[in-house]
């Protein structure tokens, strides 16, 4: 399934994403929900900070820099596979959709793919779930 991206690279990026998410959450930890300007939802997941991405962290935060470097170090084809893993982890694609997902991802362009990966606050969970779906869980 994975041709350009290794499972180790994906796990490494997932770990970096978790560190960045933990740093982001630490910044937002003491902000009351009502100060975020989002009304509470009656059902489903209630994460008013999800739309912030990693914006609460400064661009030069070490965890963000490490994540950006790791993703940028991948080849464009490997980034495409990482994007598909992320989308599989979101439930957008199933294992049988791999080729179609890669084809759709290739239409987005590398800059869009990279941006989508780097702005996903749940990147760790998405990659981990995607790896599980294709049989590369650790």
Backbone bond lengths (Angstrom), bond angles and torsions (degrees), N, CA, C in turn:
res aa  C-N    CA-C-N  psi(-1)  N-CA   C-N-CA  omega(-1)  CA-C   N-CA-C  phi
1 X - - - 1.442 - - 1.528 110.33 -
2 X 1.328 117.38 -61.65 1.462 120.41 176.90 1.527 108.47 -76.54
3 X 1.319 116.02 129.08 1.459 119.80 179.76 1.529 111.71 -115.83
4 X 1.314 116.94 -42.43 1.462 121.52 -177.49 1.525 112.31 -100.38
5 X 1.307 116.48 -29.56 1.462 123.30 -178.87 1.524 108.32 -101.16
6 X 1.321 116.47 133.42 1.464 118.65 175.45 1.525 109.35 -92.79
7 X 1.308 115.13 157.13 1.462 119.77 177.38 1.527 110.23 -62.09
8 X 1.336 117.29 -35.46 1.468 120.48 178.09 1.525 111.32 -63.73
9 X 1.334 117.07 -41.47 1.467 119.94 177.32 1.524 110.15 -62.68
10 X 1.315 116.78 -43.39 1.462 120.49 -179.89 1.525 110.78 -63.74
11 X 1.323 117.17 -43.34 1.472 120.34 177.87 1.533 110.91 -63.44
12 X 1.333 117.02 -39.52 1.462 121.18 179.07 1.534 110.52 -63.31
13 X 1.313 116.81 -45.91 1.465 120.36 179.18 1.526 110.10 -65.85
14 X 1.314 117.86 -37.31 1.464 120.64 176.52 1.528 110.73 -61.57
15 X 1.326 116.80 -41.22 1.474 120.41 178.88 1.532 110.74 -65.35
16 X 1.327 116.89 -40.97 1.469 120.22 177.35 1.529 110.55 -64.84
17 X 1.319 116.48 -38.50 1.469 120.62 178.65 1.528 110.54 -65.34
18 X 1.323 116.56 -37.04 1.467 119.98 177.81 1.522 110.47 -65.09
19 X 1.319 117.05 -41.70 1.466 120.69 178.03 1.526 110.70 -63.09
20 X 1.326 116.82 -41.91 1.466 120.42 178.62 1.521 110.59 -66.06
21 X 1.314 117.35 -40.28 1.462 120.95 178.89 1.526 110.45 -65.06
22 X 1.326 116.93 -41.71 1.466 120.36 178.27 1.529 110.85 -62.26
23 X 1.341 116.89 -40.48 1.469 120.72 178.23 1.525 110.39 -66.04
24 X 1.314 116.43 -41.54 1.473 121.21 178.58 1.521 110.22 -63.31
25 X 1.326 116.34 -45.09 1.454 119.93 -179.24 1.528 111.86 -64.85
26 X 1.330 116.87 -33.13 1.467 120.37 177.69 1.530 110.39 -64.44
27 X 1.320 116.82 -36.22 1.470 120.66 177.89 1.524 110.12 -66.92
28 X 1.316 116.95 -39.32 1.461 121.62 -176.07 1.523 114.08 -90.95
29 X 1.312 117.56 -1.57 1.456 121.96 -171.68 1.519 113.98 -58.17
30 X 1.298 117.92 -38.06 1.463 120.59 -174.21 1.523 113.82 -97.48
31 X 1.332 116.99 12.67 1.462 120.15 179.71 1.527 108.69 -93.69
32 X 1.343 117.56 118.30 1.466 119.71 178.88 1.536 110.74 -64.46
33 X 1.325 116.71 147.20 1.464 121.61 -178.93 1.527 112.36 -54.49
34 X 1.327 116.86 -38.67 1.465 118.63 -177.63 1.537 112.06 -66.04
35 X 1.324 117.42 -25.27 1.462 120.48 177.02 1.523 112.69 -76.56
36 X 1.324 116.46 -14.19 1.465 120.27 178.95 1.519 111.67 -81.07
37 X 1.341 117.18 -12.84 1.453 120.82 176.14 1.513 114.21 76.66
38 X 1.304 117.06 20.57 1.461 120.73 -179.76 1.523 108.16 -117.53
39 X 1.342 117.17 124.39 1.466 117.81 178.16 1.516 111.03 -68.95
40 X 1.331 117.46 145.62 1.463 119.36 179.01 1.525 111.04 -65.00
41 X 1.304 115.89 143.46 1.455 120.52 179.18 1.520 109.47 -90.03
42 X 1.322 115.90 149.90 1.453 120.30 -178.87 1.516 111.15 -79.68
43 X 1.343 116.62 -31.63 1.458 120.52 -176.93 1.517 109.67 -136.59
44 X 1.314 114.34 164.37 1.458 119.96 174.43 1.515 113.03 78.09
45 X 1.309 113.48 -170.33 1.459 120.71 -177.53 1.523 110.00 -70.05
46 X 1.310 115.32 134.63 1.468 119.94 177.78 1.518 108.25 -116.70
47 X 1.296 115.19 95.30 1.454 121.29 177.63 1.525 107.52 -133.15
48 X 1.327 117.57 86.10 1.456 119.84 -175.71 1.525 113.92 -65.80
49 X 1.318 117.69 -13.93 1.464 119.46 -178.74 1.521 112.84 -94.56
50 X 1.319 118.18 -2.33 1.468 121.06 -176.78 1.523 111.91 -58.73
51 X 1.316 117.66 -37.82 1.465 120.46 -177.52 1.525 112.85 -72.58
52 X 1.321 117.91 -11.85 1.462 120.82 179.83 1.523 112.93 -74.42
53 X 1.333 117.26 -20.20 1.458 119.52 -173.90 1.514 109.15 60.59
54 X 1.330 115.06 -135.23 1.460 119.62 178.15 1.532 111.47 -102.48
55 X 1.336 117.26 12.72 1.464 121.39 -177.32 1.523 115.20 -55.77
56 X 1.350 119.50 -35.07 1.474 117.85 178.96 1.524 113.88 -61.42
57 X 1.334 116.94 -21.57 1.467 120.04 177.43 1.519 109.24 -86.23
58 X 1.320 118.25 141.28 1.461 119.27 174.35 1.534 110.06 -63.40
59 X 1.311 116.71 151.17 1.471 121.54 -178.48 1.522 112.08 -59.84
60 X 1.337 117.07 -27.27 1.463 119.84 -178.64 1.536 113.20 -95.11
61 X 1.336 117.05 12.08 1.460 120.02 175.80 1.522 108.67 -59.86
62 X 1.335 118.14 132.96 1.471 121.03 -175.95 1.534 114.04 -55.83
63 X 1.326 116.94 -35.85 1.465 118.66 -179.62 1.526 111.48 -69.92
64 X 1.319 115.93 -37.99 1.479 120.25 177.51 1.517 110.99 -68.44
65 X 1.325 116.17 -41.58 1.464 121.40 179.55 1.522 110.11 -62.05
66 X 1.342 116.68 -45.29 1.469 120.50 -179.68 1.528 111.13 -62.53
67 X 1.319 116.85 -41.66 1.463 120.67 178.41 1.531 110.50 -64.30
68 X 1.322 116.33 -46.31 1.471 120.94 179.83 1.531 110.80 -60.23
69 X 1.328 116.85 -43.05 1.472 120.38 179.76 1.527 111.66 -63.96
70 X 1.315 116.14 -43.24 1.468 119.87 -178.28 1.530 111.19 -64.75
71 X 1.313 116.68 -42.17 1.463 120.17 179.34 1.526 110.02 -69.21
72 X 1.333 117.66 -41.09 1.465 121.52 179.58 1.520 112.86 -67.03
73 X 1.325 116.76 -26.92 1.462 120.58 -179.44 1.529 112.29 -73.15
74 X 1.327 116.69 -18.03 1.461 120.08 178.52 1.524 110.63 -72.76
75 X 1.306 115.96 153.27 1.467 120.06 172.97 1.523 107.97 -70.56
76 X 1.332 117.89 158.45 1.468 119.39 177.59 1.537 113.07 -55.97
77 X 1.319 117.34 -37.72 1.466 119.84 178.51 1.533 111.37 -66.96
78 X 1.322 116.64 -37.76 1.463 120.11 177.23 1.525 110.43 -67.46
79 X 1.336 117.66 -38.49 1.464 120.55 176.42 1.528 110.42 -63.38
80 X 1.324 116.42 -37.27 1.471 119.56 177.08 1.521 110.53 -62.39
81 X 1.327 116.89 -43.37 1.465 119.87 177.99 1.525 111.20 -64.81
82 X 1.329 116.94 -37.93 1.461 120.57 177.29 1.526 110.17 -64.00
83 X 1.315 116.52 -40.08 1.468 121.14 178.13 1.528 110.57 -62.91
84 X 1.327 116.30 -41.99 1.465 119.53 177.90 1.526 110.34 -64.35
85 X 1.328 117.50 -41.82 1.470 120.17 176.09 1.524 110.96 -58.15
86 X 1.328 115.54 -43.99 1.456 120.74 179.27 1.528 110.16 -60.32
87 X 1.317 116.64 -45.35 1.465 121.38 -179.66 1.533 111.13 -67.41
88 X 1.326 117.25 -34.40 1.465 119.73 175.27 1.522 109.74 -64.87
89 X 1.320 115.96 -39.72 1.463 121.11 178.41 1.516 112.55 -65.55
90 X 1.325 117.26 -23.62 1.462 121.76 175.84 1.519 111.40 -83.52
91 X 1.324 116.28 -13.35 1.459 120.13 -177.73 1.515 113.39 92.58
92 X 1.336 117.67 8.23 1.463 120.73 -179.31 1.525 112.58 -74.73
93 X 1.323 116.82 -27.90 1.456 122.00 -179.31 1.520 109.55 -135.09
94 X 1.329 115.37 154.82 1.459 122.23 173.75 1.518 108.29 -110.24
95 X 1.307 116.63 171.93 1.458 120.82 -177.03 1.533 112.02 -58.16
96 X 1.318 117.12 -35.33 1.466 120.08 179.98 1.525 112.62 -72.80
97 X 1.321 116.97 -11.95 1.470 121.80 179.43 1.519 112.66 -92.78
98 X 1.333 118.87 6.78 1.460 122.49 -172.30 1.530 112.75 -51.79
99 X 1.319 117.36 -52.77 1.467 120.38 -177.26 1.523 111.75 -64.58
100 X 1.318 116.75 -41.93 1.468 120.31 177.71 1.526 110.61 -64.14
101 X 1.328 116.50 -40.46 1.468 121.09 179.63 1.527 110.80 -63.53
102 X 1.336 117.12 -42.77 1.467 120.17 176.90 1.522 111.11 -62.89
103 X 1.308 116.24 -40.04 1.458 120.86 179.04 1.532 110.83 -63.42
104 X 1.321 116.45 -45.29 1.466 120.35 178.54 1.526 110.99 -64.94
105 X 1.315 116.54 -39.93 1.460 120.98 -179.83 1.521 111.16 -63.95
106 X 1.321 116.83 -37.27 1.467 119.96 -178.82 1.530 111.79 -63.78
107 X 1.313 117.44 -22.77 1.463 121.31 178.82 1.533 112.24 -75.67
108 X 1.314 117.09 -18.21 1.464 120.99 -176.13 1.518 113.66 -76.44
109 X 1.314 117.26 -32.06 1.458 120.48 -175.86 1.518 110.81 92.37
110 X 1.314 115.77 148.14 1.459 121.64 -173.08 1.529 112.88 -63.17
111 X 1.311 117.83 -37.98 1.468 120.13 -178.53 1.525 111.12 -64.81
112 X 1.309 117.21 -42.24 1.464 121.85 178.56 1.520 110.82 -65.97
113 X 1.328 116.01 -42.02 1.462 121.03 179.11 1.523 110.29 -61.86
114 X 1.321 116.06 -48.00 1.464 120.59 -179.63 1.524 110.54 -61.05
115 X 1.324 117.35 -44.51 1.455 121.13 178.86 1.520 112.60 -61.41
116 X 1.327 116.47 -42.37 1.461 120.39 179.64 1.527 111.07 -63.32
117 X 1.311 116.08 -40.06 1.468 120.29 179.36 1.525 110.19 -66.03
118 X 1.325 116.75 -47.53 1.461 120.59 -173.92 1.524 114.10 -73.50
119 X 1.307 117.63 -16.83 1.465 120.05 -179.47 1.523 113.56 -101.77
120 X 1.321 117.48 2.52 1.469 121.24 -178.74 1.524 110.13 -85.29
121 X 1.347 117.58 106.63 1.467 119.22 -177.64 1.527 113.29 -66.25
122 X 1.320 117.33 -22.90 1.465 121.14 179.59 1.528 111.37 -100.55
123 X 1.321 117.07 26.98 1.456 121.86 -175.89 1.529 112.24 -55.97
124 X 1.312 117.47 -42.74 1.465 120.60 179.42 1.521 110.76 -55.69
125 X 1.322 115.84 -51.90 1.465 119.95 -178.19 1.525 111.34 -64.02
126 X 1.321 116.39 -41.21 1.480 120.81 -178.20 1.532 110.77 -63.26
127 X 1.330 116.95 -45.98 1.466 120.26 -179.61 1.526 110.14 -65.76
128 X 1.317 116.32 -44.15 1.466 120.62 -179.34 1.524 110.72 -60.08
129 X 1.322 117.03 -44.27 1.463 120.72 178.95 1.526 110.82 -67.32
130 X 1.336 116.76 -39.73 1.460 120.25 177.74 1.517 111.82 -62.21
131 X 1.331 116.54 -43.50 1.461 120.54 177.48 1.526 110.90 -62.25
132 X 1.304 116.43 -40.35 1.460 120.14 177.50 1.525 110.61 -61.31
133 X 1.337 115.80 -43.36 1.468 120.35 -178.85 1.529 112.31 -59.56
134 X 1.327 116.80 -35.25 1.469 118.57 -177.97 1.518 112.23 -96.63
135 X 1.330 117.54 5.34 1.454 121.12 173.60 1.504 115.92 89.22
136 X 1.336 117.88 21.51 1.463 121.56 179.90 1.521 111.89 -111.83
137 X 1.308 118.02 30.64 1.468 118.62 -179.60 1.518 109.98 -73.54
138 X 1.332 114.65 153.42 1.473 117.73 -178.65 1.501 110.92 -106.69
